Amino acid sequence: MADPKGFLTTGREVAKTRPAGERVKDWNEVYVPGSLLPIISKQAGRCMDCGIPFCHNGCPLGNLIPEWNDYAYREDWAAASERLHATNNFPEFTGRLCPAPCESACVLGINQPAVTIKNVEVSIIDKAWGNGDVTPQPPERLSGKTVAVIGSGPAGLAAAQQLTRAGHTVAVYERADRIGGLLRYGIPEFKMEKVHINRRIEQMRAEGTKFRTEVEIGRDIDAAKLRRRYDAVVIAAGATVSRDLPVPGRELNGIHFAMEYLPLANKVQEGDLTVSPITAEGKHVVVIGGGDTGADCVGTAHRQGAASVTQLEIMPKPGEERNANQPWPTFPMLYKVTSAHEEGGERVYSVSTTHFEGDEDGNVQFLHLVEVEFVDGKLTQKPGTERKIPAQLVTLAMGFTGTDQENGLVQQFGLELDARGNVARDAEYATNVDGVFVAGDAGRGQSLIVWAIAEGRSAARGVDRFLTGASELPAPVKPTDRALTV
């Protein structure tokens, strides 16, 4: 292992962020460039010889965390990168975006601050890119089989890369104008600069993966025809139907889904737009939803020059320590202050929106809310707590309800859905349609990026077995696995 006394002699130290007042003036990543590397070897040395590394189970990918911690401690960056890539196609994505359930399962975290696994991960991969250790891995020979992957988010990209390396000819179809899915147009630039996506795409192109943008299967190309054209199909289209808020005044101008608001801000950073058509500049902004997407809206509104930002959450404020119902090593629901929250704004818990109020031109001006509480397990309004707050821009960030069924993809393939509205699949990620597989949020429902990559890798194995009768590709998870994350 790494430093046998590291967990006793070294305290936890995390990546430094730039001052909030400085970083809200640009869209660069919030971290101080180069601040991790000087401290990361000692931080990796805090990984203890715990006997049973529960971090493996906490990570849906089964990342070999103690192994690459050891290499990072010894500053053998090439070996660390090899171990990191053994289970994860895109550690630069997860190292920036994953909420790190592995750290919640860290044995050291029972009575001390956990190892900074996420920071070590991103340091290893950034060093690997800098050293030229990340290179294309084209297959030695081609199988003669063809695969279409629908969707270019983390699940689709992981499946495509695995299948390409297995020797199949893979084409990725993306309905947006650029590859990346929500990585490209859902994640703000300040959380992950898009250079990290671009260089992975170039690696995949060099390996042989083909990309087709601005093509929506079910509308631009009939799904049944696509199935006949390819030997197998992987559906990784995500769970893209946003949860709505059907209250009076919802039709007013200025109320948008988060996924209407965030992509436009990213298009400005891509150079497609000079100014976003939906901007927070000078407005009182209300974000409904307390999760990561809501925090992304908060950070985006700050950078657009909002007059004020308020984030609403219907659930009570989480505690800062584990409660008895979420013991180690499960992934607890804790109060979290993201970089966006450090930059300002107000967070309001245990409230529910009753209606919106607009002006004579049909523009939203106020949001009316009421405090709520759980009584006998039921969410109940508290009498006398009604009030209104200014709201000239409202973003709905309340999660997603399932796969888009209006574009024709589900109907044209003849796919069966499960009780939650997701595409049903078996243990091999196969749907009810022969040769059609599903991975990521389209089959699992809204989840974490680390689950998406794990499912993409696993679905690739199922496809490989379907095409060739056997597979040497790894299968990190089954569709029913939950690891230690819930």
NUZARO-384123 format. One record per residue (C-alpha): residue number from 1; residue in one letter; x, y, z. Coordinates in steps of 0.05 Angstrom, whole numbers, always signed. Layout:
N
{rec NUM; a; {X; Y; Z}}
...
END
This chain:
486
{rec 1; m; {+0; +0; +0}}
{rec 2; a; {+19; +73; +2}}
{rec 3; d; {+47; +108; +64}}
{rec 4; p; {+31; +60; +121}}
{rec 5; k; {+24; +118; +169}}
{rec 6; g; {-4; +169; +121}}
{rec 7; f; {-74; +167; +149}}
{rec 8; l; {-45; +184; +218}}
{rec 9; t; {+5; +238; +197}}
{rec 10; t; {-30; +273; +140}}
{rec 11; g; {-95; +312; +144}}
{rec 12; r; {-146; +315; +88}}
{rec 13; e; {-133; +371; +39}}
{rec 14; v; {-177; +384; -21}}
{rec 15; a; {-170; +423; -86}}
{rec 16; k; {-167; +498; -77}}
{rec 17; t; {-219; +540; -112}}
{rec 18; r; {-209; +610; -139}}
{rec 19; p; {-241; +667; -99}}
{rec 20; a; {-316; +670; -112}}
{rec 21; g; {-314; +743; -132}}
{rec 22; e; {-262; +727; -185}}
{rec 23; r; {-290; +664; -215}}
{rec 24; v; {-361; +691; -226}}
{rec 25; k; {-331; +739; -277}}
{rec 26; d; {-311; +682; -324}}
{rec 27; w; {-333; +612; -343}}
{rec 28; n; {-268; +576; -329}}
{rec 29; e; {-266; +517; -281}}
{rec 30; v; {-271; +541; -209}}
{rec 31; y; {-207; +507; -185}}
{rec 32; v; {-139; +540; -179}}
{rec 33; p; {-99; +512; -238}}
{rec 34; g; {-42; +467; -216}}
{rec 35; s; {-61; +470; -142}}
{rec 36; l; {-73; +395; -134}}
{rec 37; l; {-9; +363; -158}}
{rec 38; p; {+37; +389; -103}}
{rec 39; i; {-7; +358; -49}}
{rec 40; i; {-37; +297; -84}}
{rec 41; s; {+18; +246; -70}}
{rec 42; k; {+11; +257; +5}}
{rec 43; q; {-64; +255; -1}}
{rec 44; a; {-60; +189; -38}}
{rec 45; g; {-15; +164; +18}}
{rec 46; r; {-73; +171; +67}}
{rec 47; c; {-103; +108; +35}}
{rec 48; m; {-96; +56; +89}}
{rec 49; d; {-85; -19; +87}}
{rec 50; c; {-157; -30; +107}}
{rec 51; g; {-162; -103; +87}}
{rec 52; i; {-230; -97; +54}}
{rec 53; p; {-232; -35; +10}}
{rec 54; f; {-305; -15; +14}}
{rec 55; c; {-291; +41; -35}}
{rec 56; h; {-293; -13; -89}}
{rec 57; n; {-365; -28; -71}}
{rec 58; g; {-383; +45; -63}}
{rec 59; c; {-361; +58; -135}}
{rec 60; p; {-409; +31; -188}}
{rec 61; l; {-348; +22; -234}}
{rec 62; g; {-310; -19; -183}}
{rec 63; n; {-251; +28; -191}}
{rec 64; l; {-185; -2; -165}}
{rec 65; i; {-177; +56; -117}}
{rec 66; p; {-124; +30; -69}}
{rec 67; e; {-80; +9; -128}}
{rec 68; w; {-79; +76; -163}}
{rec 69; n; {-73; +112; -97}}
{rec 70; d; {-9; +72; -85}}
{rec 71; y; {+19; +90; -153}}
{rec 72; a; {+0; +164; -144}}
{rec 73; y; {+35; +164; -76}}
{rec 74; r; {+98; +138; -110}}
{rec 75; e; {+87; +187; -168}}
{rec 76; d; {+85; +131; -219}}
{rec 77; w; {+34; +168; -261}}
{rec 78; a; {+36; +121; -321}}
{rec 79; a; {+20; +60; -278}}
{rec 80; a; {-33; +100; -240}}
{rec 81; s; {-66; +119; -306}}
{rec 82; e; {-66; +47; -330}}
{rec 83; r; {-101; +23; -266}}
{rec 84; l; {-150; +81; -270}}
{rec 85; h; {-169; +65; -343}}
{rec 86; a; {-176; -9; -327}}
{rec 87; t; {-246; +5; -300}}
{rec 88; n; {-264; +76; -324}}
{rec 89; n; {-262; +102; -396}}
{rec 90; f; {-268; +175; -376}}
{rec 91; p; {-238; +190; -307}}
{rec 92; e; {-231; +264; -324}}
{rec 93; f; {-308; +267; -327}}
{rec 94; t; {-321; +229; -262}}
{rec 95; g; {-263; +263; -227}}
{rec 96; r; {-298; +330; -238}}
{rec 97; l; {-371; +312; -237}}
{rec 98; c; {-383; +250; -195}}
{rec 99; p; {-408; +261; -123}}
{rec 100; a; {-357; +209; -101}}
{rec 101; p; {-397; +153; -67}}
{rec 102; c; {-330; +119; -61}}
{rec 103; e; {-309; +170; -9}}
{rec 104; s; {-373; +157; +31}}
{rec 105; a; {-352; +83; +33}}
{rec 106; c; {-279; +97; +51}}
{rec 107; v; {-259; +57; +113}}
{rec 108; l; {-219; +116; +138}}
{rec 109; g; {-283; +156; +136}}
{rec 110; i; {-313; +116; +194}}
{rec 111; n; {-279; +162; +244}}
{rec 112; q; {-235; +209; +203}}
{rec 113; p; {-243; +251; +140}}
{rec 114; a; {-243; +204; +81}}
{rec 115; v; {-187; +198; +30}}
{rec 116; t; {-195; +251; -26}}
{rec 117; i; {-207; +197; -77}}
{rec 118; k; {-239; +243; -128}}
{rec 119; n; {-182; +293; -126}}
{rec 120; v; {-131; +238; -134}}
{rec 121; e; {-170; +210; -194}}
{rec 122; v; {-172; +276; -231}}
{rec 123; s; {-99; +290; -216}}
{rec 124; i; {-78; +223; -245}}
{rec 125; i; {-116; +232; -310}}
{rec 126; d; {-96; +305; -320}}
{rec 127; k; {-24; +285; -309}}
{rec 128; a; {-33; +227; -359}}
{rec 129; w; {-59; +274; -412}}
{rec 130; g; {-2; +322; -399}}
{rec 131; n; {+50; +266; -404}}
{rec 132; g; {+20; +237; -468}}
{rec 133; d; {+1; +172; -433}}
{rec 134; v; {-70; +174; -461}}
{rec 135; t; {-67; +148; -532}}
{rec 136; p; {-115; +116; -582}}
{rec 137; q; {-125; +41; -574}}
{rec 138; p; {-151; +17; -642}}
{rec 139; p; {-169; -57; -647}}
{rec 140; e; {-119; -106; -675}}
{rec 141; r; {-172; -134; -723}}
{rec 142; l; {-243; -119; -743}}
{rec 143; s; {-301; -166; -730}}
{rec 144; g; {-341; -146; -791}}
{rec 145; k; {-400; -130; -745}}
{rec 146; t; {-433; -61; -741}}
{rec 147; v; {-465; -26; -682}}
{rec 148; a; {-505; +38; -677}}
{rec 149; v; {-504; +76; -611}}
{rec 150; i; {-561; +125; -600}}
{rec 151; g; {-538; +182; -554}}
{rec 152; s; {-469; +210; -540}}
{rec 153; g; {-473; +221; -465}}
{rec 154; p; {-426; +183; -418}}
{rec 155; a; {-464; +117; -426}}
{rec 156; g; {-464; +121; -502}}
{rec 157; l; {-392; +142; -506}}
{rec 158; a; {-369; +87; -459}}
{rec 159; a; {-408; +34; -497}}
{rec 160; a; {-381; +60; -564}}
{rec 161; q; {-309; +60; -541}}
{rec 162; q; {-312; -10; -512}}
{rec 163; l; {-345; -38; -574}}
{rec 164; t; {-297; -3; -621}}
{rec 165; r; {-238; -31; -583}}
{rec 166; a; {-270; -100; -587}}
{rec 167; g; {-265; -95; -663}}
{rec 168; h; {-335; -75; -683}}
{rec 169; t; {-351; -17; -729}}
{rec 170; v; {-389; +33; -687}}
{rec 171; a; {-428; +95; -706}}
{rec 172; v; {-454; +143; -652}}
{rec 173; y; {-518; +182; -669}}
{rec 174; e; {-530; +248; -632}}
{rec 175; r; {-589; +294; -643}}
{rec 176; a; {-552; +356; -620}}
{rec 177; d; {-501; +392; -662}}
{rec 178; r; {-442; +368; -620}}
{rec 179; i; {-422; +304; -587}}
{rec 180; g; {-427; +298; -511}}
{rec 181; g; {-500; +296; -491}}
{rec 182; l; {-512; +328; -423}}
{rec 183; l; {-436; +330; -413}}
{rec 184; r; {-436; +381; -470}}
{rec 185; y; {-500; +420; -460}}
{rec 186; g; {-522; +404; -389}}
{rec 187; i; {-458; +413; -349}}
{rec 188; p; {-435; +486; -344}}
{rec 189; e; {-365; +504; -367}}
{rec 190; f; {-345; +524; -297}}
{rec 191; k; {-356; +453; -273}}
{rec 192; m; {-321; +420; -332}}
{rec 193; e; {-289; +455; -390}}
{rec 194; k; {-307; +423; -456}}
{rec 195; v; {-235; +411; -477}}
{rec 196; h; {-240; +347; -435}}
{rec 197; i; {-296; +322; -480}}
{rec 198; n; {-263; +344; -544}}
{rec 199; r; {-198; +307; -534}}
{rec 200; r; {-235; +243; -516}}
{rec 201; i; {-275; +249; -580}}
{rec 202; e; {-211; +256; -619}}
{rec 203; q; {-183; +194; -585}}
{rec 204; m; {-246; +155; -603}}
{rec 205; r; {-244; +179; -675}}
{rec 206; a; {-172; +156; -680}}
{rec 207; e; {-194; +88; -653}}
{rec 208; g; {-246; +82; -708}}
{rec 209; t; {-311; +105; -677}}
{rec 210; k; {-356; +145; -725}}
{rec 211; f; {-399; +203; -702}}
{rec 212; r; {-463; +229; -733}}
{rec 213; t; {-490; +294; -704}}
{rec 214; e; {-557; +328; -716}}
{rec 215; v; {-591; +262; -729}}
{rec 216; e; {-650; +242; -685}}
{rec 217; i; {-669; +169; -688}}
{rec 218; g; {-745; +164; -692}}
{rec 219; r; {-752; +229; -730}}
{rec 220; d; {-695; +238; -780}}
{rec 221; i; {-683; +163; -787}}
{rec 222; d; {-735; +110; -775}}
{rec 223; a; {-714; +66; -717}}
{rec 224; a; {-736; +2; -750}}
{rec 225; k; {-694; +18; -812}}
{rec 226; l; {-634; +33; -767}}
{rec 227; r; {-641; -35; -735}}
{rec 228; r; {-640; -68; -803}}
{rec 229; r; {-579; -29; -823}}
{rec 230; y; {-537; -50; -763}}
{rec 231; d; {-522; -116; -730}}
{rec 232; a; {-538; -87; -662}}
{rec 233; v; {-563; -22; -631}}
{rec 234; v; {-549; +9; -563}}
{rec 235; i; {-599; +60; -538}}
{rec 236; a; {-565; +110; -492}}
{rec 237; a; {-612; +168; -503}}
{rec 238; g; {-618; +187; -430}}
{rec 239; a; {-679; +205; -388}}
{rec 240; t; {-693; +271; -420}}
{rec 241; v; {-765; +287; -400}}
{rec 242; s; {-761; +342; -348}}
{rec 243; r; {-808; +340; -288}}
{rec 244; d; {-858; +397; -295}}
{rec 245; l; {-893; +440; -243}}
{rec 246; p; {-967; +443; -260}}
{rec 247; v; {-989; +503; -217}}
{rec 248; p; {-1028; +565; -236}}
{rec 249; g; {-985; +614; -275}}
{rec 250; r; {-939; +561; -304}}
{rec 251; e; {-953; +589; -374}}
{rec 252; l; {-922; +657; -358}}
{rec 253; n; {-861; +680; -397}}
{rec 254; g; {-795; +671; -359}}
{rec 255; i; {-809; +602; -331}}
{rec 256; h; {-763; +549; -363}}
{rec 257; f; {-738; +479; -352}}
{rec 258; a; {-666; +477; -329}}
{rec 259; m; {-650; +440; -394}}
{rec 260; e; {-677; +497; -434}}
{rec 261; y; {-635; +547; -395}}
{rec 262; l; {-568; +512; -386}}
{rec 263; p; {-554; +490; -458}}
{rec 264; l; {-561; +562; -483}}
{rec 265; a; {-508; +586; -435}}
{rec 266; n; {-462; +531; -460}}
{rec 267; k; {-476; +551; -532}}
{rec 268; v; {-451; +621; -515}}
{rec 269; q; {-386; +590; -490}}
{rec 270; e; {-382; +548; -554}}
{rec 271; g; {-386; +612; -595}}
{rec 272; d; {-453; +596; -626}}
{rec 273; l; {-488; +655; -591}}
{rec 274; t; {-465; +723; -568}}
{rec 275; v; {-517; +727; -513}}
{rec 276; s; {-564; +674; -487}}
{rec 277; p; {-637; +684; -506}}
{rec 278; i; {-653; +664; -434}}
{rec 279; t; {-609; +706; -389}}
{rec 280; a; {-610; +722; -315}}
{rec 281; e; {-577; +790; -324}}
{rec 282; g; {-608; +841; -276}}
{rec 283; k; {-664; +793; -257}}
{rec 284; h; {-689; +762; -192}}
{rec 285; v; {-678; +688; -206}}
{rec 286; v; {-712; +630; -171}}
{rec 287; v; {-687; +559; -180}}
{rec 288; i; {-737; +505; -161}}
{rec 289; g; {-700; +441; -142}}
{rec 290; g; {-643; +431; -93}}
{rec 291; g; {-600; +381; -131}}
{rec 292; d; {-538; +387; -174}}
{rec 293; t; {-577; +412; -234}}
{rec 294; g; {-607; +467; -191}}
{rec 295; a; {-537; +485; -167}}
{rec 296; d; {-515; +490; -240}}
{rec 297; c; {-571; +539; -252}}
{rec 298; v; {-548; +579; -191}}
{rec 299; g; {-476; +584; -215}}
{rec 300; t; {-499; +602; -286}}
{rec 301; a; {-545; +657; -260}}
{rec 302; h; {-487; +687; -219}}
{rec 303; r; {-443; +690; -281}}
{rec 304; q; {-498; +723; -322}}
{rec 305; g; {-505; +779; -271}}
{rec 306; a; {-570; +762; -234}}
{rec 307; a; {-597; +814; -185}}
{rec 308; s; {-612; +758; -136}}
{rec 309; v; {-614; +682; -136}}
{rec 310; t; {-659; +639; -92}}
{rec 311; q; {-660; +563; -93}}
{rec 312; l; {-721; +527; -67}}
{rec 313; e; {-724; +455; -42}}
{rec 314; i; {-787; +419; -20}}
{rec 315; m; {-750; +372; +27}}
{rec 316; p; {-722; +391; +95}}
{rec 317; k; {-650; +415; +100}}
{rec 318; p; {-604; +354; +105}}
{rec 319; g; {-559; +345; +165}}
{rec 320; e; {-484; +355; +163}}
{rec 321; e; {-470; +286; +192}}
{rec 322; r; {-497; +217; +177}}
{rec 323; n; {-562; +198; +211}}
{rec 324; a; {-579; +129; +237}}
{rec 325; n; {-617; +111; +173}}
{rec 326; q; {-556; +123; +129}}
{rec 327; p; {-498; +88; +165}}
{rec 328; w; {-429; +78; +136}}
{rec 329; p; {-414; +55; +82}}
{rec 330; t; {-478; +77; +47}}
{rec 331; f; {-481; +143; +8}}
{rec 332; p; {-514; +192; +57}}
{rec 333; m; {-557; +252; +41}}
{rec 334; l; {-517; +308; +72}}
{rec 335; y; {-520; +384; +69}}
{rec 336; k; {-474; +402; +12}}
{rec 337; v; {-445; +470; -6}}
{rec 338; t; {-424; +470; -79}}
{rec 339; s; {-379; +521; -112}}
{rec 340; a; {-442; +555; -139}}
{rec 341; h; {-470; +563; -69}}
{rec 342; e; {-405; +593; -45}}
{rec 343; e; {-415; +648; -96}}
{rec 344; g; {-479; +674; -64}}
{rec 345; g; {-554; +667; -65}}
{rec 346; e; {-604; +641; -15}}
{rec 347; r; {-626; +569; -4}}
{rec 348; v; {-696; +557; +24}}
{rec 349; y; {-717; +488; +48}}
{rec 350; s; {-785; +457; +64}}
{rec 351; v; {-825; +501; +16}}
{rec 352; s; {-873; +486; -41}}
{rec 353; t; {-893; +532; -98}}
{rec 354; t; {-968; +546; -99}}
{rec 355; h; {-972; +592; -160}}
{rec 356; f; {-937; +645; -202}}
{rec 357; e; {-958; +717; -211}}
{rec 358; g; {-944; +757; -274}}
{rec 359; d; {-950; +827; -301}}
{rec 360; e; {-999; +853; -354}}
{rec 361; d; {-951; +830; -410}}
{rec 362; g; {-952; +758; -386}}
{rec 363; n; {-882; +758; -355}}
{rec 364; v; {-871; +724; -288}}
{rec 365; q; {-858; +773; -231}}
{rec 366; f; {-870; +735; -167}}
{rec 367; l; {-870; +664; -140}}
{rec 368; h; {-918; +646; -85}}
{rec 369; l; {-896; +592; -36}}
{rec 370; v; {-917; +559; +28}}
{rec 371; e; {-877; +522; +81}}
{rec 372; v; {-888; +447; +84}}
{rec 373; e; {-874; +391; +133}}
{rec 374; f; {-884; +316; +138}}
{rec 375; v; {-942; +295; +182}}
{rec 376; d; {-952; +220; +189}}
{rec 377; g; {-909; +210; +127}}
{rec 378; k; {-950; +258; +84}}
{rec 379; l; {-925; +326; +59}}
{rec 380; t; {-971; +378; +89}}
{rec 381; q; {-975; +454; +81}}
{rec 382; k; {-965; +495; +144}}
{rec 383; p; {-1023; +545; +152}}
{rec 384; g; {-1004; +618; +155}}
{rec 385; t; {-936; +610; +122}}
{rec 386; e; {-955; +634; +52}}
{rec 387; r; {-912; +688; +22}}
{rec 388; k; {-886; +712; -45}}
{rec 389; i; {-816; +727; -70}}
{rec 390; p; {-794; +766; -132}}
{rec 391; a; {-782; +721; -192}}
{rec 392; q; {-768; +748; -261}}
{rec 393; l; {-733; +684; -284}}
{rec 394; v; {-753; +615; -258}}
{rec 395; t; {-716; +551; -274}}
{rec 396; l; {-747; +483; -260}}
{rec 397; a; {-693; +435; -238}}
{rec 398; m; {-735; +380; -206}}
{rec 399; g; {-705; +320; -242}}
{rec 400; f; {-729; +278; -300}}
{rec 401; t; {-786; +229; -308}}
{rec 402; g; {-762; +181; -361}}
{rec 403; t; {-745; +169; -434}}
{rec 404; d; {-773; +215; -488}}
{rec 405; q; {-831; +177; -520}}
{rec 406; e; {-853; +231; -568}}
{rec 407; n; {-797; +225; -619}}
{rec 408; g; {-820; +157; -642}}
{rec 409; l; {-759; +117; -620}}
{rec 410; v; {-795; +74; -569}}
{rec 411; q; {-855; +61; -614}}
{rec 412; q; {-815; +48; -677}}
{rec 413; f; {-769; -2; -644}}
{rec 414; g; {-829; -33; -607}}
{rec 415; l; {-794; -27; -540}}
{rec 416; e; {-826; -48; -475}}
{rec 417; l; {-823; -1; -415}}
{rec 418; d; {-817; -18; -342}}
{rec 419; a; {-862; +8; -287}}
{rec 420; r; {-821; +72; -281}}
{rec 421; g; {-826; +90; -355}}
{rec 422; n; {-755; +68; -371}}
{rec 423; v; {-737; +20; -427}}
{rec 424; a; {-740; -50; -398}}
{rec 425; r; {-679; -95; -403}}
{rec 426; d; {-651; -161; -378}}
{rec 427; a; {-585; -178; -343}}
{rec 428; e; {-547; -170; -409}}
{rec 429; y; {-578; -101; -421}}
{rec 430; a; {-619; -130; -478}}
{rec 431; t; {-689; -103; -492}}
{rec 432; n; {-748; -143; -516}}
{rec 433; v; {-726; -129; -588}}
{rec 434; d; {-672; -176; -614}}
{rec 435; g; {-605; -141; -621}}
{rec 436; v; {-627; -77; -586}}
{rec 437; f; {-595; -60; -520}}
{rec 438; v; {-603; -2; -471}}
{rec 439; a; {-555; +32; -423}}
{rec 440; g; {-553; +91; -376}}
{rec 441; d; {-611; +135; -356}}
{rec 442; a; {-655; +109; -413}}
{rec 443; g; {-659; +42; -377}}
{rec 444; r; {-640; +60; -306}}
{rec 445; g; {-675; +127; -297}}
{rec 446; q; {-641; +191; -276}}
{rec 447; s; {-576; +173; -241}}
{rec 448; l; {-502; +190; -233}}
{rec 449; i; {-450; +198; -287}}
{rec 450; v; {-410; +141; -256}}
{rec 451; w; {-470; +95; -264}}
{rec 452; a; {-478; +116; -336}}
{rec 453; i; {-406; +98; -353}}
{rec 454; a; {-412; +32; -315}}
{rec 455; e; {-475; +14; -352}}
{rec 456; g; {-446; +33; -420}}
{rec 457; r; {-387; -13; -407}}
{rec 458; s; {-433; -69; -384}}
{rec 459; a; {-480; -61; -443}}
{rec 460; a; {-420; -64; -490}}
{rec 461; r; {-404; -133; -462}}
{rec 462; g; {-475; -156; -474}}
{rec 463; v; {-472; -131; -546}}
{rec 464; d; {-404; -164; -557}}
{rec 465; r; {-431; -231; -532}}
{rec 466; f; {-492; -223; -576}}
{rec 467; l; {-450; -211; -638}}
{rec 468; t; {-394; -261; -626}}
{rec 469; g; {-420; -311; -576}}
{rec 470; a; {-368; -292; -523}}
{rec 471; s; {-335; -229; -496}}
{rec 472; e; {-271; -210; -461}}
{rec 473; l; {-298; -141; -444}}
{rec 474; p; {-308; -129; -369}}
{rec 475; a; {-377; -125; -339}}
{rec 476; p; {-375; -80; -278}}
{rec 477; v; {-449; -80; -260}}
{rec 478; k; {-515; -114; -273}}
{rec 479; p; {-577; -72; -286}}
{rec 480; t; {-605; -91; -217}}
{rec 481; d; {-541; -74; -178}}
{rec 482; r; {-546; -16; -130}}
{rec 483; a; {-476; -20; -98}}
{rec 484; l; {-473; +24; -36}}
{rec 485; t; {-500; +87; -67}}
{rec 486; v; {-572; +86; -43}}
END
